[in-house]
Amino acid sequence: MTILGNQLELSRCPHCNVDTPQLTTSHSLETRSSENKNRRIWRIYKCNRCGGIVTAAALEDNQPVIEIYPGSNELDEAIPEKARVYLAQAISSLSAPAGAIMLSASSVDALLKAKGYRDGSLHERVNLAASDHLITSGMAKWAHQVRLDGNGQRHADEDEGLPTAADALKSIRFVQALAEFMFVLPSRVDEGIEDTAPTTAVGSA
């Protein structure tokens, strides 16, 4: 249970993903709604590693946190397990950009294989998925504009410059969007259809 105190104890920083970050209070305030209700105590925390800001609220100081922004990087269970594990590891490896990009590529590979796209290079399969209308042409273009060449990283291609954390983050964001489009949104649509389906009255024909 996370408590609103001088230090915010999270397993990872939602910005830089460092393990057990040191998040210290920079500011605190109290807010209420326009009807003078919904009182909350807020604290603004700074990650001492990356400088990112995390905002958390509770009903009182030293009480359980009820809101936190930005949220955690937990991945939706609708994403196939292998792709989800690779993506989680990529997010946790931002401090090692080459490794994060390789893991991102592995996650894309697993996403495509889960839909039956197994033959050819990664970019060839992305293009085929676009031509089959599994993904949009814009997503295929995005794939070509981020660094997903796992082979280039593994073989230390001399013509390939070393990737930066920004490169890795762009790759991760692409994979997150691809997973959302291919698996998470369809899953939510299916759930919405099921939740809103008309029920048959008891005794009706």
MOQUI-V520081 format. One line per field, one symbol per residue. ss: DSSP state (a for helix, b for strand, c for the rest). phi: phi as a letter, one per 30 degrees, with the letter a starting at -180 (. if undefined). burial: + if it has 24 or more other ideal C-beta (glycine too) atoms within 12 Angstrom, else -. Layout:
ss = ???
phi = ???
burial = ???
This chain:
ss = ccbcccbccccbccccccbcccbbbbbbbbbccccccccbbbbbbbbcccccbbbbbbcccccbccbbbcccccccccccaaaaaaaaaaacccccaaaaaaaaaaaaaaaaaacccccccaaaaaaaaaacccccaaaaaaaaaccccaaaaaccccccccccaaaaaaaaaaaaaaaaaaaaaaaaaaaaaaaaccccccccc
phi = .dcdbdcccbdbddcciddhdcccdcabacbbddcibhdbccbcccddccidcbcbbbdbeicedcbbbdddcdcddddeedddddddddddcedbedddddddddddedddddcjcccjddddddddddddidbddddddeedccdbdeddddcheddcdddcddddddddddddddddddbddedddddddddcddcdddjdd
burial = -+-+---+-+-+++++++--+-+-+--+-----------++++-+++----+++++++------+--+----+-++--++--++-+++++++++--++++++++++++++++-++-+----++-++--++---++---++-++--+++++-++---------+-+-++++++++++++++++++---------------------
